[in-house]
């Protein structure tokens, strides 16, 4: 396994090109998952910028996919060579997006299944957020590329920030939390509160209700626990009548210049998973702004 750890934001060059680092305490850790694609590089750029604002350490991680070819094949790359290539590329990425060494950094390449590897490293390092990219382009391509993100969403207990390929970093001055009227706890919304408080963001809590439902009753039954947990942020509550939640949210994002959408993924039983469309999954594929998945 190729693994080099950087634990400071002060970096120098030695004669061999390795960075020598001095220790510095950091409060938060962000894991940026990359496969070195254009979408992943955009997410890397976003993750580094966010880490600077949060004063957080970054783990730049690649799940190294080991070759399955026969060792007698022409052009066969050994597992050690593959891991070494992965590590070298991680160093290049770090130099590209943080050339002055302003971020406390750890680079890590680890073989194994992508989702499992990401979650293992995230848990080992007590990560606060996982940042991953989503490819722009045709719907079919996005769905193939987005499989890692959707698997992470299903298995992660750590908040995930999904960054569309064509979105640049900007301070999230306006955040929309899509609420489906669930009861929730402090642990779920704490990452959202952390970001909203840091950036003094305007917060909308958006409830999309079916056109045939009684809007008055929906307003009366909105989660009391959610209201209490978010009261310090003084959110604005919006109720939108629309049968297509994803369409409604994307329209709301455009109309209110929303910089980030937060979602609390709904827990489905087996039959609901089979027969009910996943709004969270649709939002992952169609989001126009960074998407914060609260878990």
GUZANU-509555 format. One record per residue (C-alpha): residue number from 1; residue in one letter; z, y, x. Coordinates in nm, 2 decimals, decimal comma. Each point is the difference from the previous one (the first is absolute). Example, Ala and Ser with C-alpha at 12.3 -4.5 7.8 and 13.67 -1.06 7.14 Angstrom:
ATOM    nr   rest        Z        Y        X
ATOM     1      A     0,78    -0,45     1,23
ATOM     2      S    -0,07     0,34     0,14
// end
This chain:
ATOM    nr   rest        Z        Y        X
ATOM     1      X     0,00     0,00     0,00
ATOM     2      X    -0,10     0,34     0,13
ATOM     3      X     0,28     0,25    -0,06
ATOM     4      X     0,09     0,33     0,16
ATOM     5      X     0,27     0,23    -0,15
ATOM     6      X     0,00     0,38     0,03
ATOM     7      X     0,33     0,16    -0,10
ATOM     8      X    -0,03     0,37     0,05
ATOM     9      X    -0,21     0,30    -0,06
ATOM    10      X    -0,02     0,10     0,37
ATOM    11      X    -0,28    -0,19     0,18
ATOM    12      X    -0,15     0,03     0,34
ATOM    13      X    -0,28    -0,18     0,19
ATOM    14      X     0,07    -0,24     0,29
ATOM    15      X    -0,26    -0,10     0,25
ATOM    16      X    -0,08    -0,31    -0,20
ATOM    17      X    -0,06     0,19    -0,32
ATOM    18      X     0,32    -0,13    -0,18
ATOM    19      X     0,22     0,26    -0,17
ATOM    20      X     0,35     0,04     0,13
ATOM    21      X     0,24     0,11    -0,27
ATOM    22      X     0,35     0,15    -0,04
ATOM    23      X     0,22    -0,10    -0,29
ATOM    24      X     0,04     0,22    -0,30
ATOM    25      X     0,19    -0,08    -0,32
ATOM    26      X    -0,22     0,00    -0,32
ATOM    27      X     0,12    -0,04    -0,36
ATOM    28      X    -0,30    -0,15    -0,18
ATOM    29      X    -0,26    -0,26     0,09
ATOM    30      X    -0,35    -0,01    -0,14
ATOM    31      X    -0,22    -0,31     0,06
ATOM    32      X    -0,38     0,08     0,01
ATOM    33      X    -0,20    -0,32    -0,06
ATOM    34      X    -0,35     0,02     0,16
ATOM    35      X    -0,30    -0,22     0,04
ATOM    36      X    -0,19     0,27     0,19
ATOM    37      X    -0,24     0,07    -0,29
ATOM    38      X    -0,09     0,35    -0,11
ATOM    39      X     0,24    -0,02    -0,29
ATOM    40      X     0,28    -0,13     0,21
ATOM    41      X    -0,06     0,28     0,26
ATOM    42      X     0,02     0,26    -0,27
ATOM    43      X     0,33    -0,15    -0,11
ATOM    44      X     0,12     0,00     0,36
ATOM    45      X    -0,08     0,37     0,02
ATOM    46      X     0,19     0,06    -0,33
ATOM    47      X     0,30    -0,21     0,12
ATOM    48      X     0,04     0,19     0,32
ATOM    49      X    -0,01     0,33    -0,18
ATOM    50      X     0,25    -0,12    -0,25
ATOM    51      X     0,23    -0,13     0,27
ATOM    52      X     0,00     0,34     0,17
ATOM    53      X     0,12     0,16    -0,32
ATOM    54      X     0,26    -0,27    -0,06
ATOM    55      X     0,10    -0,01     0,37
ATOM    56      X    -0,05    -0,37    -0,02
ATOM    57      X    -0,09    -0,27     0,25
ATOM    58      X    -0,33    -0,17    -0,04
ATOM    59      X    -0,08    -0,37     0,04
ATOM    60      X    -0,38    -0,03     0,04
ATOM    61      X    -0,07    -0,36    -0,09
ATOM    62      X    -0,29    -0,24     0,00
ATOM    63      X     0,01    -0,35    -0,14
ATOM    64      X    -0,21    -0,17     0,27
ATOM    65      X    -0,23    -0,25    -0,16
ATOM    66      X    -0,04    -0,28     0,25
ATOM    67      X    -0,35    -0,15     0,05
ATOM    68      X    -0,08    -0,33    -0,17
ATOM    69      X    -0,31    -0,08     0,20
ATOM    70      X    -0,03    -0,31     0,22
ATOM    71      X     0,10     0,07     0,36
ATOM    72      X    -0,34    -0,13     0,11
ATOM    73      X    -0,19     0,26    -0,21
ATOM    74      X    -0,19     0,28     0,17
ATOM    75      X     0,20     0,32     0,00
ATOM    76      X     0,33    -0,17    -0,10
ATOM    77      X     0,30     0,23     0,04
ATOM    78      X     0,33    -0,16     0,08
ATOM    79      X     0,31     0,09    -0,20
ATOM    80      X     0,15     0,17     0,30
ATOM    81      X    -0,32     0,21     0,05
ATOM    82      X     0,00     0,08    -0,37
ATOM    83      X     0,36     0,13     0,00
ATOM    84      X    -0,07     0,20     0,32
ATOM    85      X    -0,30     0,16    -0,17
ATOM    86      X     0,21     0,08    -0,30
ATOM    87      X     0,27     0,16     0,21
ATOM    88      X    -0,24     0,21     0,20
ATOM    89      X    -0,16     0,13    -0,32
ATOM    90      X     0,35     0,10    -0,13
ATOM    91      X     0,06     0,20     0,31
ATOM    92      X    -0,34     0,17    -0,04
ATOM    93      X     0,08     0,08    -0,37
ATOM    94      X     0,34     0,15     0,10
ATOM    95      X    -0,16     0,22     0,27
ATOM    96      X    -0,26     0,11    -0,25
ATOM    97      X     0,23     0,11    -0,28
ATOM    98      X     0,30     0,11     0,20
ATOM    99      X    -0,14     0,11     0,34
ATOM   100      X     0,30     0,22     0,09
ATOM   101      X     0,25    -0,28    -0,07
ATOM   102      X     0,19     0,20    -0,27
ATOM   103      X     0,10    -0,31    -0,20
ATOM   104      X     0,24    -0,28     0,09
ATOM   105      X    -0,23    -0,29     0,02
ATOM   106      X     0,01    -0,38     0,00
ATOM   107      X    -0,33    -0,20     0,02
ATOM   108      X     0,00    -0,36    -0,09
ATOM   109      X    -0,27    -0,27    -0,04
ATOM   110      X     0,11    -0,33    -0,16
ATOM   111      X    -0,20    -0,30    -0,09
ATOM   112      X     0,02    -0,16    -0,35
ATOM   113      X    -0,09     0,07    -0,36
ATOM   114      X    -0,05     0,37    -0,06
ATOM   115      X     0,24     0,07    -0,29
ATOM   116      X     0,28    -0,23     0,14
ATOM   117      X    -0,03     0,15     0,34
ATOM   118      X     0,02     0,36    -0,13
ATOM   119      X     0,31    -0,08    -0,22
ATOM   120      X     0,17    -0,19     0,28
ATOM   121      X    -0,03     0,29     0,25
ATOM   122      X     0,10     0,25    -0,27
ATOM   123      X     0,32    -0,19    -0,09
ATOM   124      X     0,09    -0,06     0,37
ATOM   125      X    -0,02     0,37     0,06
ATOM   126      X     0,16     0,13    -0,32
ATOM   127      X    -0,31     0,19    -0,09
ATOM   128      X     0,02     0,28    -0,26
ATOM   129      X    -0,37     0,01    -0,09
ATOM   130      X    -0,31    -0,21     0,06
ATOM   131      X    -0,32     0,20     0,02
ATOM   132      X    -0,34    -0,17    -0,06
ATOM   133      X    -0,35     0,12    -0,06
ATOM   134      X    -0,24    -0,06    -0,29
ATOM   135      X    -0,37    -0,01     0,06
ATOM   136      X    -0,23     0,24    -0,19
ATOM   137      X    -0,34    -0,12    -0,13
ATOM   138      X    -0,13    -0,25    -0,25
ATOM   139      X     0,25    -0,16    -0,24
ATOM   140      X    -0,06    -0,35     0,13
ATOM   141      X     0,06     0,11     0,37
ATOM   142      X     0,32     0,18    -0,10
ATOM   143      X     0,13    -0,31    -0,18
ATOM   144      X    -0,06    -0,22     0,30
ATOM   145      X     0,15     0,24     0,24
ATOM   146      X     0,28     0,08    -0,23
ATOM   147      X     0,12    -0,36    -0,02
ATOM   148      X     0,25     0,05     0,29
ATOM   149      X     0,15     0,31    -0,18
ATOM   150      X     0,03    -0,19    -0,33
ATOM   151      X     0,17    -0,30     0,17
ATOM   152      X     0,24     0,24     0,17
ATOM   153      X     0,07     0,16    -0,33
ATOM   154      X     0,09    -0,34    -0,16
ATOM   155      X     0,22    -0,11     0,29
ATOM   156      X     0,16     0,31     0,16
ATOM   157      X     0,34     0,13    -0,07
ATOM   158      X    -0,09     0,31     0,22
ATOM   159      X    -0,18     0,30    -0,15
ATOM   160      X    -0,37     0,01     0,08
ATOM   161      X    -0,22     0,31     0,04
ATOM   162      X    -0,36    -0,08    -0,07
ATOM   163      X    -0,24     0,26     0,16
ATOM   164      X    -0,36     0,02    -0,13
ATOM   165      X    -0,26     0,01     0,28
ATOM   166      X    -0,13     0,34    -0,09
ATOM   167      X     0,34     0,18    -0,03
ATOM   168      X     0,14     0,22     0,27
ATOM   169      X     0,37     0,06     0,05
ATOM   170      X     0,15     0,29    -0,19
ATOM   171      X     0,36     0,08    -0,08
ATOM   172      X     0,07    -0,15    -0,35
ATOM   173      X     0,09     0,32    -0,17
ATOM   174      X    -0,06    -0,16    -0,34
ATOM   175      X     0,09    -0,36    -0,08
ATOM   176      X    -0,06    -0,19    -0,33
ATOM   177      X     0,22    -0,30    -0,08
ATOM   178      X    -0,17    -0,23    -0,25
ATOM   179      X     0,28    -0,12    -0,22
ATOM   180      X    -0,03    -0,29    -0,25
ATOM   181      X     0,34     0,07    -0,15
ATOM   182      X     0,18    -0,26     0,21
ATOM   183      X     0,37     0,01     0,08
ATOM   184      X     0,02     0,02     0,38
ATOM   185      X     0,26     0,04     0,27
ATOM   186      X     0,07     0,25     0,28
ATOM   187      X    -0,14    -0,24     0,27
ATOM   188      X    -0,34     0,01    -0,16
ATOM   189      X    -0,04     0,37    -0,03
ATOM   190      X     0,18     0,10     0,32
ATOM   191      X    -0,32     0,00     0,22
ATOM   192      X    -0,16     0,23    -0,25
ATOM   193      X     0,30     0,23     0,00
ATOM   194      X     0,00     0,00     0,38
ATOM   195      X    -0,36     0,12     0,01
ATOM   196      X     0,03     0,24    -0,29
ATOM   197      X     0,31     0,16     0,14
ATOM   198      X    -0,14     0,03     0,35
ATOM   199      X    -0,32     0,18    -0,11
ATOM   200      X     0,17     0,18    -0,30
ATOM   201      X    -0,27    -0,16    -0,21
ATOM   202      X    -0,07     0,08    -0,36
ATOM   203      X     0,06    -0,33    -0,19
ATOM   204      X    -0,17    -0,11    -0,32
ATOM   205      X     0,11    -0,31    -0,18
ATOM   206      X    -0,30    -0,11    -0,20
ATOM   207      X     0,02    -0,25    -0,29
ATOM   208      X    -0,34    -0,12    -0,13
ATOM   209      X     0,04    -0,12    -0,35
ATOM   210      X    -0,25    -0,18    -0,22
ATOM   211      X    -0,18     0,22    -0,25
ATOM   212      X     0,14    -0,19    -0,30
ATOM   213      X     0,36     0,02     0,11
ATOM   214      X     0,25     0,26    -0,13
ATOM   215      X     0,03     0,27     0,26
ATOM   216      X     0,33     0,13    -0,13
ATOM   217      X     0,16    -0,34     0,03
ATOM   218      X    -0,14    -0,04     0,35
ATOM   219      X     0,16     0,32     0,11
ATOM   220      X     0,33    -0,09    -0,15
ATOM   221      X     0,01    -0,34     0,17
ATOM   222      X    -0,09     0,10     0,35
ATOM   223      X     0,23    -0,16     0,25
ATOM   224      X     0,34     0,17     0,02
ATOM   225      X     0,07    -0,15     0,34
ATOM   226      X    -0,33     0,14     0,14
ATOM   227      X     0,09     0,34    -0,13
ATOM   228      X     0,34    -0,01     0,16
ATOM   229      X    -0,13    -0,12     0,34
ATOM   230      X    -0,27     0,27     0,01
ATOM   231      X     0,20     0,29    -0,14
ATOM   232      X     0,05     0,16     0,34
ATOM   233      X    -0,37     0,03     0,04
ATOM   234      X    -0,04     0,18    -0,34
ATOM   235      X    -0,31    -0,20    -0,10
ATOM   236      X    -0,25     0,10    -0,27
ATOM   237      X    -0,06    -0,27    -0,25
ATOM   238      X    -0,35    -0,05    -0,13
ATOM   239      X    -0,12    -0,23    -0,28
ATOM   240      X    -0,37    -0,08    -0,02
ATOM   241      X    -0,16    -0,19    -0,28
ATOM   242      X    -0,26    -0,23     0,15
ATOM   243      X    -0,07    -0,37    -0,01
ATOM   244      X    -0,12    -0,02     0,36
ATOM   245      X     0,30     0,08     0,23
ATOM   246      X    -0,21     0,02     0,32
ATOM   247      X    -0,25     0,24    -0,15
ATOM   248      X     0,28     0,22    -0,14
ATOM   249      X     0,18     0,01     0,34
ATOM   250      X    -0,31     0,09     0,19
ATOM   251      X    -0,08     0,27    -0,24
ATOM   252      X     0,35     0,13     0,03
ATOM   253      X    -0,02     0,00     0,38
ATOM   254      X    -0,32     0,21    -0,02
ATOM   255      X     0,13     0,25    -0,26
ATOM   256      X     0,34     0,06     0,17
ATOM   257      X    -0,11    -0,02     0,37
ATOM   258      X     0,23    -0,29     0,06
ATOM   259      X     0,04    -0,10     0,37
ATOM   260      X     0,17    -0,34    -0,05
ATOM   261      X     0,05    -0,25    -0,28
ATOM   262      X     0,31    -0,22    -0,02
ATOM   263      X     0,01    -0,32    -0,19
ATOM   264      X     0,28    -0,24    -0,09
ATOM   265      X    -0,19    -0,33    -0,02
ATOM   266      X     0,08    -0,18    -0,32
ATOM   267      X     0,15    -0,35     0,02
ATOM   268      X    -0,20    -0,25    -0,20
ATOM   269      X     0,08    -0,35    -0,11
ATOM   270      X    -0,26    -0,27     0,06
ATOM   271      X    -0,18     0,05    -0,33
ATOM   272      X    -0,01     0,37     0,04
ATOM   273      X    -0,14    -0,04     0,35
ATOM   274      X    -0,28    -0,21    -0,14
ATOM   275      X    -0,09     0,19    -0,31
ATOM   276      X     0,10     0,36     0,08
ATOM   277      X    -0,20     0,24     0,22
ATOM   278      X     0,20     0,12     0,30
ATOM   279      X     0,01     0,38    -0,02
ATOM   280      X     0,14     0,01     0,35
ATOM   281      X    -0,29    -0,20     0,13
ATOM   282      X    -0,25     0,22    -0,17
ATOM   283      X     0,17     0,31     0,14
ATOM   284      X    -0,02    -0,15     0,35
ATOM   285      X    -0,37    -0,04    -0,03
ATOM   286      X    -0,08     0,33    -0,18
ATOM   287      X     0,26     0,25     0,14
ATOM   288      X    -0,14     0,33     0,12
ATOM   289      X     0,33     0,10     0,18
ATOM   290      X     0,26    -0,19     0,20
ATOM   291      X     0,18    -0,25    -0,22
ATOM   292      X     0,37    -0,07     0,06
ATOM   293      X     0,10    -0,34    -0,14
ATOM   294      X     0,37    -0,02    -0,06
ATOM   295      X     0,14    -0,35     0,01
// end
